[in-house]
Amino acid sequence: MKKIIFVVLLVLPLVCNADTFSPNAYYQVCFTPNTNCTAKIVRAIRRAKNSILVQAYSFTSQPIIKALASAKYRGINVKILLDKSLIINRSQYYSPIPYFQDQNIWIRIDYLPVIAHNKVIIVDDNTVITGSFNFTRAAQKNNTENVLIINDSKLAQKYTDNWYERAKQSISVKEAIMKLL
């Protein structure tokens, strides 16, 4: 029996290919509508010292939009990747694109996948904000959603690598308008 357990313990990490958190990692979890997850996201954005990378499908939360603009104003490097639906459906939904452009925030459209359904904010190469929570008023007020804020530079690096891979495949807003409309 001991031999079987030993073999399983040796082989399991190879089969699962699982990563582990850094020893100093910690997290916060938030659920709507009973908790103000928007405020937790805004707080994390306000704590940024160097950089914020965003991937978003839907984006109508004024507090989060304003916090990103404020971060840019403070000198934080803010970059945003958005789903093409914000270009295609711009007459039907509020789009933060013109506002972000007015704030000189770097913005690109992730147009290749059917849906770029990410909901991710990476702060200072250390904090990952993710979950089912779209950055919308409805996610906070109407839906049952979850937000996970994880402070772990190792995990943040994986998300950052993915962010830059998606950015390489993305196009400018102007190109998206010409290509998609």
C-alpha positions, 0 to 999 in steps of 0.5 A: 500500500505504501508503494502505491501511495508513493508512486501516486504522489510521484506521478500525480504532479506530472499527470495534472501539470498543476501550478502552485501559488507562491508562498506569499500569495493571498486572495480576496473573493467577492460575490454580488449582489450582496457585496460591493465588488466594484469598490474592491476592483476600484480600490485595487486600481487606485493602489496601482504604482506602475501598470494596469492591463485590462481585458474586458468583454463588456464595460459600462461600470462608471466607477471602474472606467473613472478609476482607470482614467484617474490611474492614467492621469497619475502616470500609471501605464494603462492598457486595455483590450476589448471585445469587438462587440463594443465596436459592432454593437456600439449604437445599442450599448454604452461604449467606454471607447471614446472616453478612454481615447479622450484620456489617451489610454492605449486601447485595442480590439481583440477581434479574432475570436468569436468572443473575447470573453475575458474579465481580467485586470492585472495590476503592477505585475502582481495582482490579478482580478478575474471571475465572472464579473463583467465590468458593468453596473448590471454585474454589480446590481442585478446579477450573481457574479464572482470576483477573485483578487489574487496577489501572486506575481507568478500567477500575474506573469501567466496572465500578463503573458496571455494579455500580450499574446492577445494584444499581438493579435488585436487591432486599433479601434480605427482598424476595427471600425473599418474591418467590422462595420 
